[in-house]
Amino acid sequence: MNSRAFSTSMCALLAGAAVGSADVAAAMPQTMPTADGAQPLGECVAGQPIHFGTSIIELSFDRDAFSVGVPAICEWTVQAATAVAHYFGRYPVAHVHIVLEAIAGTGVRGGTTWPDRDTGDRPYSEIRLGRDATRSDLQHDWMMTHEMVHLAVPSVPRDSHWLEEGIATYVEPIARAQLGQLSVDQVWSDMLHGMPKGLPADGDRGLDRTPTWGRTYWGGALFCLLADVELRRASGNQSGLRDALRGVIAAGGQIEHDWSVTRVMNTGDRAAGDHRVLETLYARMADTAMPIDLDELWRRLGVIAVGNSVRFDDTAPDAAIRLAITASSHVQ
């Protein structure tokens, strides 16, 4: 999660005086892959930052704290950064500090991302990683990617925290699927089973006025899905939410900067063809419980539940939109 004042994100480093410089592995490849993965992963060297394009990823952790080893941690970080850079057209920020905090157990257990926590001049993330995490845990993790997506979204007012979390929840699996890090089937299965959690319940007063967990994460993600579909319909499937979000970054809308939601929507709309889709959808969902027929949405996209999985109907009216959402693209 992105947190300016509250919330819990998913990236970080073991901070503070308890870890001396000799014990910290800022384990980064000297040679980083490009966003399309053309270059090989370079050697991981303690104390040296990752140079990812023109961006610097400063990763810190106690090298003796994790049984999985430094190379696997490097690969995990690079994999997430590559997916994010590919989706957004470039890595979102010039410099980020990511700290891995060692906790008991296995797996990746959560974290927080701030615009400027450690030095006041760059984004800062903390991720809680199990001391006994395995290479498989890291290869299948989504949290590092989720937190890096937060870097690409400007900080909006607290009432609209759903936009930050919704974008991260929606973009993370799509960005991974576009590079083959996650199956397309899994993306749509998770959406089909997860999006109902974001529907308004009785007493809902709209996304800006209903700060429940379901509405913040899945309600925000549902906004993004609806926006992506409508942007593609309006543009003849020539542009979508990815284009809108790339436009926000191009206009300087990263995590370090405070923007109004209206500015995000207007900037994104202009970048995606100026069809006023985001502006109109926000006006409908911000302060009222807009009814959403998910069954009809899935029917039009050609997503059909089969137990815990899905199958696809490529003859459905919006099947081409579904295919375009997870299709790869070259970095611009």
ZIFENHU-V663881 format. One record per residue. N is the residue number from 0. RES is the residue in three letters. OMEGA is omega in whole degrees, 0 to 359 (999 if undefined). NEAR is the number of other C-alpha atoms within 12 Angstrom. Layout:
n=N res=RES omega=OMEGA near=NEAR
n=N res=RES omega=OMEGA near=NEAR
This chain:
n=0 res=MET omega=171 near=45
n=1 res=ASN omega=181 near=49
n=2 res=SER omega=169 near=36
n=3 res=ARG omega=182 near=30
n=4 res=ALA omega=183 near=20
n=5 res=PHE omega=172 near=15
n=6 res=SER omega=184 near=23
n=7 res=THR omega=181 near=29
n=8 res=SER omega=186 near=40
n=9 res=MET omega=176 near=40
n=10 res=CYS omega=177 near=47
n=11 res=ALA omega=183 near=43
n=12 res=LEU omega=176 near=39
n=13 res=LEU omega=191 near=36
n=14 res=ALA omega=161 near=28
n=15 res=GLY omega=188 near=17
n=16 res=ALA omega=182 near=10
n=17 res=ALA omega=181 near=13
n=18 res=VAL omega=180 near=23
n=19 res=GLY omega=183 near=17
n=20 res=SER omega=180 near=19
n=21 res=ALA omega=184 near=16
n=22 res=ASP omega=184 near=21
n=23 res=VAL omega=176 near=32
n=24 res=ALA omega=171 near=36
n=25 res=ALA omega=197 near=38
n=26 res=ALA omega=184 near=38
n=27 res=MET omega=175 near=39
n=28 res=PRO omega=174 near=36
n=29 res=GLN omega=178 near=26
n=30 res=THR omega=185 near=23
n=31 res=MET omega=174 near=32
n=32 res=PRO omega=172 near=30
n=33 res=THR omega=183 near=30
n=34 res=ALA omega=178 near=37
n=35 res=ASP omega=174 near=32
n=36 res=GLY omega=186 near=26
n=37 res=ALA omega=183 near=14
n=38 res=GLN omega=178 near=17
n=39 res=PRO omega=175 near=17
n=40 res=LEU omega=181 near=28
n=41 res=GLY omega=181 near=22
n=42 res=GLU omega=176 near=21
n=43 res=CYS omega=183 near=29
n=44 res=VAL omega=180 near=25
n=45 res=ALA omega=174 near=27
n=46 res=GLY omega=180 near=25
n=47 res=GLN omega=182 near=24
n=48 res=PRO omega=173 near=31
n=49 res=ILE omega=174 near=39
n=50 res=HIS omega=184 near=30
n=51 res=PHE omega=189 near=38
n=52 res=GLY omega=177 near=29
n=53 res=THR omega=182 near=18
n=54 res=SER omega=177 near=24
n=55 res=ILE omega=174 near=28
n=56 res=ILE omega=182 near=43
n=57 res=GLU omega=185 near=39
n=58 res=LEU omega=183 near=45
n=59 res=SER omega=175 near=44
n=60 res=PHE omega=176 near=43
n=61 res=ASP omega=187 near=34
n=62 res=ARG omega=180 near=35
n=63 res=ASP omega=186 near=17
n=64 res=ALA omega=189 near=29
n=65 res=PHE omega=181 near=33
n=66 res=SER omega=186 near=24
n=67 res=VAL omega=177 near=27
n=68 res=GLY omega=184 near=24
n=69 res=VAL omega=182 near=33
n=70 res=PRO omega=180 near=27
n=71 res=ALA omega=178 near=27
n=72 res=ILE omega=175 near=45
n=73 res=CYS omega=182 near=43
n=74 res=GLU omega=179 near=33
n=75 res=TRP omega=181 near=36
n=76 res=THR omega=181 near=46
n=77 res=VAL omega=180 near=46
n=78 res=GLN omega=179 near=40
n=79 res=ALA omega=181 near=41
n=80 res=ALA omega=180 near=51
n=81 res=THR omega=179 near=44
n=82 res=ALA omega=182 near=44
n=83 res=VAL omega=179 near=46
n=84 res=ALA omega=179 near=43
n=85 res=HIS omega=182 near=41
n=86 res=TYR omega=187 near=45
n=87 res=PHE omega=180 near=41
n=88 res=GLY omega=175 near=32
n=89 res=ARG omega=175 near=33
n=90 res=TYR omega=195 near=40
n=91 res=PRO omega=186 near=43
n=92 res=VAL omega=182 near=41
n=93 res=ALA omega=186 near=27
n=94 res=HIS omega=176 near=31
n=95 res=VAL omega=177 near=44
n=96 res=HIS omega=181 near=43
n=97 res=ILE omega=182 near=48
n=98 res=VAL omega=176 near=43
n=99 res=LEU omega=179 near=45
n=100 res=GLU omega=181 near=35
n=101 res=ALA omega=177 near=34
n=102 res=ILE omega=180 near=25
n=103 res=ALA omega=173 near=17
n=104 res=GLY omega=182 near=18
n=105 res=THR omega=173 near=23
n=106 res=GLY omega=177 near=29
n=107 res=VAL omega=194 near=38
n=108 res=ARG omega=177 near=31
n=109 res=GLY omega=181 near=32
n=110 res=GLY omega=183 near=36
n=111 res=THR omega=175 near=40
n=112 res=THR omega=179 near=50
n=113 res=TRP omega=177 near=44
n=114 res=PRO omega=191 near=39
n=115 res=ASP omega=191 near=28
n=116 res=ARG omega=193 near=27
n=117 res=ASP omega=183 near=22
n=118 res=THR omega=181 near=13
n=119 res=GLY omega=182 near=14
n=120 res=ASP omega=177 near=18
n=121 res=ARG omega=178 near=27
n=122 res=PRO omega=185 near=42
n=123 res=TYR omega=180 near=44
n=124 res=SER omega=173 near=48
n=125 res=GLU omega=175 near=42
n=126 res=ILE omega=179 near=43
n=127 res=ARG omega=185 near=37
n=128 res=LEU omega=179 near=40
n=129 res=GLY omega=180 near=26
n=130 res=ARG omega=182 near=28
n=131 res=ASP omega=177 near=24
n=132 res=ALA omega=181 near=29
n=133 res=THR omega=175 near=25
n=134 res=ARG omega=178 near=26
n=135 res=SER omega=176 near=17
n=136 res=ASP omega=183 near=24
n=137 res=LEU omega=181 near=34
n=138 res=GLN omega=182 near=28
n=139 res=HIS omega=182 near=26
n=140 res=ASP omega=175 near=34
n=141 res=TRP omega=188 near=41
n=142 res=MET omega=180 near=43
n=143 res=MET omega=178 near=53
n=144 res=THR omega=179 near=50
n=145 res=HIS omega=182 near=43
n=146 res=GLU omega=178 near=50
n=147 res=MET omega=175 near=57
n=148 res=VAL omega=179 near=51
n=149 res=HIS omega=181 near=53
n=150 res=LEU omega=186 near=53
n=151 res=ALA omega=185 near=49
n=152 res=VAL omega=178 near=53
n=153 res=PRO omega=177 near=43
n=154 res=SER omega=183 near=38
n=155 res=VAL omega=180 near=32
n=156 res=PRO omega=186 near=23
n=157 res=ARG omega=180 near=26
n=158 res=ASP omega=182 near=24
n=159 res=SER omega=178 near=34
n=160 res=HIS omega=178 near=41
n=161 res=TRP omega=181 near=45
n=162 res=LEU omega=178 near=46
n=163 res=GLU omega=182 near=51
n=164 res=GLU omega=179 near=49
n=165 res=GLY omega=178 near=37
n=166 res=ILE omega=180 near=45
n=167 res=ALA omega=180 near=44
n=168 res=THR omega=182 near=45
n=169 res=TYR omega=187 near=45
n=170 res=VAL omega=186 near=46
n=171 res=GLU omega=181 near=43
n=172 res=PRO omega=180 near=39
n=173 res=ILE omega=179 near=46
n=174 res=ALA omega=179 near=42
n=175 res=ARG omega=181 near=40
n=176 res=ALA omega=181 near=35
n=177 res=GLN omega=178 near=33
n=178 res=LEU omega=178 near=30
n=179 res=GLY omega=178 near=25
n=180 res=GLN omega=181 near=29
n=181 res=LEU omega=181 near=27
n=182 res=SER omega=177 near=22
n=183 res=VAL omega=177 near=30
n=184 res=ASP omega=181 near=26
n=185 res=GLN omega=179 near=27
n=186 res=VAL omega=185 near=34
n=187 res=TRP omega=175 near=34
n=188 res=SER omega=179 near=25
n=189 res=ASP omega=178 near=27
n=190 res=MET omega=182 near=37
n=191 res=LEU omega=182 near=34
n=192 res=HIS omega=182 near=26
n=193 res=GLY omega=186 near=26
n=194 res=MET omega=177 near=35
n=195 res=PRO omega=178 near=26
n=196 res=LYS omega=181 near=23
n=197 res=GLY omega=179 near=40
n=198 res=LEU omega=178 near=35
n=199 res=PRO omega=175 near=34
n=200 res=ALA omega=177 near=21
n=201 res=ASP omega=179 near=12
n=202 res=GLY omega=179 near=15
n=203 res=ASP omega=182 near=24
n=204 res=ARG omega=180 near=22
n=205 res=GLY omega=186 near=33
n=206 res=LEU omega=181 near=43
n=207 res=ASP omega=186 near=29
n=208 res=ARG omega=180 near=23
n=209 res=THR omega=188 near=31
n=210 res=PRO omega=176 near=28
n=211 res=THR omega=179 near=27
n=212 res=TRP omega=183 near=23
n=213 res=GLY omega=182 near=26
n=214 res=ARG omega=180 near=38
n=215 res=THR omega=184 near=39
n=216 res=TYR omega=185 near=38
n=217 res=TRP omega=173 near=35
n=218 res=GLY omega=176 near=46
n=219 res=GLY omega=178 near=43
n=220 res=ALA omega=178 near=40
n=221 res=LEU omega=174 near=44
n=222 res=PHE omega=182 near=47
n=223 res=CYS omega=179 near=43
n=224 res=LEU omega=179 near=40
n=225 res=LEU omega=180 near=37
n=226 res=ALA omega=180 near=40
n=227 res=ASP omega=180 near=40
n=228 res=VAL omega=183 near=36
n=229 res=GLU omega=177 near=34
n=230 res=LEU omega=181 near=39
n=231 res=ARG omega=175 near=34
n=232 res=ARG omega=183 near=29
n=233 res=ALA omega=184 near=23
n=234 res=SER omega=185 near=23
n=235 res=GLY omega=179 near=18
n=236 res=ASN omega=179 near=26
n=237 res=GLN omega=179 near=23
n=238 res=SER omega=182 near=33
n=239 res=GLY omega=183 near=40
n=240 res=LEU omega=178 near=46
n=241 res=ARG omega=179 near=46
n=242 res=ASP omega=178 near=33
n=243 res=ALA omega=182 near=41
n=244 res=LEU omega=174 near=46
n=245 res=ARG omega=177 near=36
n=246 res=GLY omega=177 near=34
n=247 res=VAL omega=178 near=36
n=248 res=ILE omega=181 near=35
n=249 res=ALA omega=179 near=26
n=250 res=ALA omega=178 near=23
n=251 res=GLY omega=185 near=26
n=252 res=GLY omega=174 near=33
n=253 res=GLN omega=188 near=39
n=254 res=ILE omega=183 near=39
n=255 res=GLU omega=188 near=33
n=256 res=HIS omega=178 near=28
n=257 res=ASP omega=177 near=21
n=258 res=TRP omega=168 near=28
n=259 res=SER omega=177 near=22
n=260 res=VAL omega=179 near=32
n=261 res=THR omega=179 near=25
n=262 res=ARG omega=178 near=26
n=263 res=VAL omega=183 near=40
n=264 res=MET omega=182 near=36
n=265 res=ASN omega=179 near=30
n=266 res=THR omega=179 near=33
n=267 res=GLY omega=179 near=38
n=268 res=ASP omega=181 near=37
n=269 res=ARG omega=182 near=28
n=270 res=ALA omega=184 near=30
n=271 res=ALA omega=175 near=34
n=272 res=GLY omega=175 near=27
n=273 res=ASP omega=177 near=24
n=274 res=HIS omega=178 near=27
n=275 res=ARG omega=180 near=26
n=276 res=VAL omega=183 near=35
n=277 res=LEU omega=179 near=41
n=278 res=GLU omega=182 near=27
n=279 res=THR omega=180 near=21
n=280 res=LEU omega=178 near=34
n=281 res=TYR omega=179 near=33
n=282 res=ALA omega=182 near=22
n=283 res=ARG omega=188 near=22
n=284 res=MET omega=187 near=35
n=285 res=ALA omega=188 near=33
n=286 res=ASP omega=179 near=21
n=287 res=THR omega=179 near=23
n=288 res=ALA omega=182 near=26
n=289 res=MET omega=178 near=26
n=290 res=PRO omega=181 near=19
n=291 res=ILE omega=179 near=24
n=292 res=ASP omega=182 near=16
n=293 res=LEU omega=180 near=25
n=294 res=ASP omega=179 near=17
n=295 res=GLU omega=178 near=16
n=296 res=LEU omega=180 near=27
n=297 res=TRP omega=179 near=34
n=298 res=ARG omega=182 near=23
n=299 res=ARG omega=179 near=24
n=300 res=LEU omega=181 near=33
n=301 res=GLY omega=177 near=27
n=302 res=VAL omega=187 near=37
n=303 res=ILE omega=180 near=28
n=304 res=ALA omega=173 near=22
n=305 res=VAL omega=186 near=14
n=306 res=GLY omega=178 near=10
n=307 res=ASN omega=180 near=16
n=308 res=SER omega=180 near=20
n=309 res=VAL omega=165 near=23
n=310 res=ARG omega=187 near=23
n=311 res=PHE omega=174 near=26
n=312 res=ASP omega=184 near=20
n=313 res=ASP omega=173 near=19
n=314 res=THR omega=181 near=16
n=315 res=ALA omega=185 near=20
n=316 res=PRO omega=183 near=20
n=317 res=ASP omega=179 near=28
n=318 res=ALA omega=180 near=27
n=319 res=ALA omega=177 near=25
n=320 res=ILE omega=178 near=36
n=321 res=ARG omega=181 near=37
n=322 res=LEU omega=182 near=29
n=323 res=ALA omega=183 near=28
n=324 res=ILE omega=182 near=41
n=325 res=THR omega=179 near=35
n=326 res=ALA omega=178 near=24
n=327 res=SER omega=175 near=25
n=328 res=SER omega=178 near=24
n=329 res=HIS omega=176 near=19
n=330 res=VAL omega=182 near=25
n=331 res=GLN omega=999 near=17
